[in-house]
Amino acid sequence: MRTERNLTRRLDRVFARLDREPERPAHIDMPRMSRHRVVLFSATLAFYLAIVWAVVTTSWLVRLDWQVMFFRPYQQWPEIHAFLDYYVVLGQRGPTAVMVAAWLGWRSWRQHTVRPLLTLATSLLLLNVTVGAAKIGMGRLGPHYATTIGSNEMGLGGDIFPSGHTANAVVTWGILAYLASTPRARRWLSALSAVTSLGVGLTTVYLGTHWLSDVLLGWAAGLLILLALPWFEPLIAKAELWLFDLRDRWRTRRGRPEPTVPVAPVALRPLGTPAEQPAPAREPVSPTRASRGLAHLAPGPHTIRSERTPVTPAGSRRPPHADRVPRGTSQPARPMTGG
């Protein structure tokens, strides 16, 4: 019995939480495009353009790419090859998006807001559009498919410049720091995401799937998306309001009762009361658990025992019995019978 009560209380708490209106926690502020962030965005954009220019003009950076490729790191340290094959998964879009979306989905449920999930979706959309357009537009071939030694391998139909693994690691793990609740958590998560994305980028160079310049451009591309997210916060807020409005309309279509103004009770006319005489109005009783538990008590005021009406019935409800004699009368002696 106690187990059923505990289960009922837990379910009531769950449904009460799910039925609450969305509210943003008071201690979580919306990031704004401050002057410091604008300076970082401008510096990162200049670094991005400098890397592209250095590769297009076949400068010293392209020669460094070829030197690292001929060094073949996967042959220099073969003992870590098996580990790095699994570590590079931290930069793949599918597995990382699922893991981060699961965590942010739990946070959305706890905070009664869909802003974390909308922010993740916005960042991934920006990542696919910007990095995908750069890959297709520049068409650089990777180290395993290079055709001419010393060439930048641009415009040959490739899709590895910038590195998608590196940019995805920067954005996917950096979004956790961007949505952190406290400055301390933001600092620790920023350092952790930076180390993770750095390791993913260097792992692709070790495996020979990317040039070193691909990784540098991937870091810059991912950082640009994180720095530009405050510009999209008003759009995210509007999308959140639109989703909740869509939810309310869907509930209305399904005919679910909404918690609106309580309906006044209808005053009924007792039997025998003339039609022109108004019946006494009843006071509404709030449907709480306390009032439900006191339903067995009498509704009237407390009276003394002498003023109460007798509750004992006038006649006996027991069936008549031939041998039973009412109290207060003498019982005739039974005749003695011989044995």
C-alpha positions in Angstrom: 0.0 0.0 0.0 2.8 2.4 0.9 4.6 1.5 -2.3 1.6 2.4 -4.4 1.3 5.8 -2.6 4.9 6.6 -3.3 4.6 5.7 -6.9 1.4 7.8 -7.2 3.2 10.8 -5.6 6.2 10.5 -8.0 3.9 10.3 -11.0 2.1 13.4 -9.8 5.4 15.3 -9.5 6.4 14.2 -13.0 3.2 15.3 -14.6 3.2 18.5 -12.6 6.6 19.3 -13.9 5.7 18.5 -17.5 2.6 20.5 -17.3 4.3 23.7 -16.1 4.7 26.6 -18.4 8.3 27.2 -19.7 10.3 29.6 -17.7 14.0 30.6 -18.1 16.1 30.1 -14.9 17.0 33.4 -13.3 20.7 32.7 -12.9 21.3 31.9 -16.6 21.8 35.0 -18.8 21.7 35.1 -22.5 25.1 35.7 -24.1 25.4 39.0 -25.9 27.7 40.2 -28.7 30.1 42.3 -26.5 33.0 44.3 -27.7 35.4 41.6 -26.5 33.6 39.0 -28.5 33.5 41.2 -31.6 37.3 41.7 -31.4 37.8 37.9 -31.1 35.4 37.3 -34.0 37.3 39.8 -36.2 40.7 38.3 -35.3 39.5 34.8 -36.0 38.0 35.8 -39.3 41.3 37.5 -40.3 43.2 34.2 -39.4 40.7 32.3 -41.5 41.3 34.4 -44.5 45.0 34.3 -44.0 45.1 30.5 -44.0 43.0 30.4 -47.2 45.3 32.9 -48.9 48.4 31.0 -47.8 47.1 27.8 -49.4 45.8 29.4 -52.5 49.1 31.1 -53.2 51.1 27.9 -52.5 53.1 29.6 -49.8 55.3 28.1 -47.0 52.2 26.6 -45.4 51.7 24.2 -48.4 55.4 23.2 -48.2 54.9 22.4 -44.5 51.8 20.3 -45.4 54.0 18.2 -47.7 56.7 17.8 -45.2 54.3 16.5 -42.5 52.8 14.2 -45.1 56.1 12.7 -46.0 57.0 12.3 -42.3 54.1 9.9 -42.0 53.3 10.1 -38.3 51.2 6.9 -38.4 54.5 5.0 -39.2 56.6 6.9 -36.6 54.3 6.0 -33.7 52.3 2.9 -34.7 51.6 1.9 -31.0 49.0 4.7 -30.6 47.2 4.0 -34.0 44.5 1.8 -32.5 43.6 4.3 -29.8 43.5 7.2 -32.2 41.2 5.3 -34.5 38.6 5.5 -31.7 39.5 8.9 -30.5 38.8 10.5 -33.9 35.1 9.5 -33.4 34.9 12.5 -31.1 35.0 14.7 -34.2 32.4 12.8 -36.3 29.1 14.7 -36.6 26.7 11.8 -36.0 27.9 10.3 -32.7 28.9 13.6 -31.2 25.5 15.2 -32.1 23.6 12.3 -30.5 25.6 12.5 -27.3 25.4 16.3 -26.9 21.7 16.4 -27.9 20.9 13.8 -25.2 22.6 15.9 -22.5 21.0 19.2 -23.7 17.6 17.5 -24.0 17.8 16.5 -20.3 18.8 20.1 -19.5 15.8 21.4 -21.5 13.5 19.2 -19.5 14.9 20.3 -16.2 14.9 24.0 -17.1 11.5 24.0 -18.9 13.0 25.5 -22.1 14.0 24.3 -25.5 16.8 26.9 -25.9 19.7 24.4 -25.5 18.4 22.2 -28.2 17.6 25.1 -30.5 21.1 26.5 -30.0 22.6 23.2 -30.8 20.5 22.9 -34.0 21.4 26.5 -35.0 25.1 25.8 -34.6 25.0 22.6 -36.5 23.1 24.3 -39.3 25.7 27.0 -39.5 28.4 24.4 -39.5 27.0 22.5 -42.4 26.3 25.5 -44.5 29.6 27.4 -44.0 32.0 24.5 -43.8 30.2 22.6 -46.6 30.2 25.6 -48.9 34.0 26.1 -48.3 34.8 22.4 -48.9 32.9 22.4 -52.2 34.0 25.8 -53.3 37.8 25.1 -52.8 37.7 21.5 -53.8 41.1 20.5 -52.3 42.3 16.9 -52.4 43.6 15.1 -49.3 47.1 13.7 -48.7 46.1 10.2 -49.8 44.8 11.5 -53.2 47.4 14.2 -54.0 48.6 14.2 -57.6 51.5 16.7 -57.8 54.2 17.1 -55.1 54.4 20.7 -53.8 51.0 21.6 -55.3 48.1 23.0 -53.2 45.7 20.5 -54.8 43.0 23.1 -55.0 40.1 23.0 -57.4 40.4 19.2 -58.1 37.1 18.1 -56.7 38.1 17.3 -53.2 36.2 18.1 -50.0 38.7 18.2 -47.1 39.5 21.9 -46.8 38.7 22.9 -44.1 38.7 19.8 -41.8 35.1 18.9 -41.0 36.2 16.7 -38.0 38.0 19.6 -36.4 35.3 22.2 -37.0 32.6 19.8 -35.7 34.7 19.0 -32.6 35.1 22.7 -31.9 31.3 23.5 -32.3 29.8 20.4 -30.7 31.9 20.3 -27.6 32.2 24.1 -27.4 28.4 24.5 -27.3 28.5 22.9 -23.8 30.7 25.8 -22.7 28.5 28.3 -24.4 25.4 27.1 -22.6 27.1 26.7 -19.2 25.2 28.0 -16.2 28.1 29.5 -14.2 31.4 31.3 -15.2 33.4 28.6 -13.5 31.7 25.8 -15.5 32.2 27.9 -18.7 35.9 28.1 -18.1 36.4 24.5 -17.4 34.2 23.4 -20.3 36.0 25.8 -22.7 39.4 24.3 -21.8 38.0 20.8 -22.1 36.5 21.4 -25.5 39.7 23.2 -26.7 41.8 20.2 -25.7 39.4 17.7 -27.3 39.2 19.6 -30.6 42.9 20.1 -30.7 43.4 16.3 -30.2 40.9 15.5 -32.9 42.6 17.8 -35.4 46.1 16.4 -34.7 44.7 12.9 -34.9 43.5 13.5 -38.5 47.0 14.7 -39.4 48.5 11.6 -37.7 46.2 9.3 -39.7 47.0 11.1 -43.0 43.4 12.1 -43.8 44.0 15.9 -43.6 46.7 18.4 -44.3 47.9 20.5 -41.4 46.4 23.6 -43.0 43.0 21.8 -43.2 43.1 21.5 -39.4 44.1 25.1 -38.8 41.2 26.3 -41.0 38.8 23.8 -39.3 39.7 25.3 -35.9 39.0 28.8 -37.2 35.7 27.8 -38.9 34.4 26.2 -35.7 35.4 29.1 -33.5 33.8 31.6 -35.9 30.4 29.8 -35.4 30.7 29.8 -31.6 31.6 33.5 -31.5 28.7 34.4 -33.9 26.0 32.6 -31.9 24.9 35.7 -29.9 23.7 37.3 -33.1 21.3 34.4 -33.5 19.9 34.5 -30.0 16.9 36.7 -30.9 16.0 34.3 -33.7 16.3 31.3 -31.2 14.0 33.1 -28.7 11.4 33.7 -31.4 11.6 30.0 -32.5 11.1 28.9 -28.9 8.0 31.0 -28.5 6.7 29.7 -31.8 7.2 26.1 -30.7 5.3 26.6 -27.5 2.5 28.4 -29.3 2.3 25.4 -31.7 2.2 23.1 -28.7 -0.8 25.0 -27.2 -2.7 24.9 -30.4 -2.1 21.2 -30.8 -3.4 20.6 -27.3 -6.5 22.7 -28.1 -7.2 20.6 -31.2 -7.0 17.4 -29.3 -9.6 18.8 -26.9 -7.5 18.7 -23.8 -8.9 20.9 -21.0 -6.8 23.9 -20.3 -6.4 25.3 -16.8 -8.5 28.5 -17.3 -10.8 30.5 -15.0 -12.7 28.2 -12.7 -16.4 27.8 -13.6 -18.9 29.0 -10.9 -21.1 26.3 -9.4 -24.7 26.1 -10.5 -27.3 26.8 -7.7 -29.9 24.0 -7.8 -33.5 24.6 -6.4 -34.4 22.0 -3.7 -37.6 20.0 -4.0 -40.6 21.9 -2.7 -39.1 25.4 -3.1 -41.3 27.8 -5.0 -39.9 28.9 -8.4 -39.9 32.6 -7.5 -37.9 32.0 -4.3 -34.2 31.9 -5.1 -32.4 28.9 -3.8 -29.5 29.5 -1.4 -26.2 29.7 -3.2 -23.6 27.1 -2.3 -20.0 28.2 -1.6 -17.5 26.7 -4.0 -15.2 24.2 -2.4 -11.6 23.9 -3.8 -10.9 20.4 -5.0 -7.9 19.8 -2.8 -6.8 16.6 -1.0 -7.6 18.1 2.4 -11.3 18.7 1.6 -11.5 15.3 0.0 -10.4 13.7 3.2 -13.0 15.6 5.3 -15.9 14.6 3.2 -17.2 12.2 5.9 -17.8 15.0 8.5 -21.1 16.8 8.9 -21.3 20.1 6.9 -23.2 22.0 9.7 -21.8 23.7 12.8 -20.9 21.8 15.9 -23.8 21.4 18.4 -24.1 20.1 21.9 -25.4 16.6 22.5 -28.8 17.7 23.9 -29.6 19.6 20.7 -28.8 16.8 18.3 -31.5 14.7 16.8 -31.6 11.1 17.9 -30.1 8.8 15.5 -31.4 5.6 17.1 -34.3 4.1 15.1 -37.7 3.9 16.8 -38.3 0.3 16.2 -35.9 -2.7 16.3 -34.5 -3.8 12.9 -34.1 -7.4 14.1 -36.6 -9.9 12.8 -39.3 -11.1 15.2 -38.5 -14.2 17.2 -41.1 -16.4 19.0 -38.9 -17.1 22.0 -37.7 -13.5 22.5 -39.5 -11.2 25.0 -39.1 -7.5 25.2 -37.0 -6.1 28.0 -38.8 -5.0 31.2 -41.4 -7.8 31.2 -41.3 -10.9 33.3 -40.5 -14.0 31.4 -42.9 -16.9 32.2 -41.4 -20.0 33.7 -40.7 -22.8 31.4 -42.5 -26.1 32.2 -40.3 -28.8 33.6 -40.3 -31.9 31.5 -39.3 -35.2 32.7 -36.2 -36.8 31.4 
